[in-house]
Amino acid sequence: MSETAGMVLNRLVTQHEFPNAVLKDVLGRLQSNALGNNDEQAKESYTWQQVRFLENWLRLKGE
């Protein structure tokens, strides 16, 4: 079974120390998306977008 976006997001957050502002931003975006969206595929896609954001943040910080 391949990893879902939520699984990857959880792994990134537990394995790396992101600033609180970054985590708060991502969590806020995910909560807003969940409230206004009933399409599960769209929710998963948006979660992958947030995963890419965190991965890019790590690259910029040299991790």
Secondary structure, DSSP 4 states (H G I P E B T S, - for coil): -PPPHHHHHHHHHHHS---HHHHHHHHHHHHHHHHT---HHHHHHHHHHHHHHHHHHHHHTT-
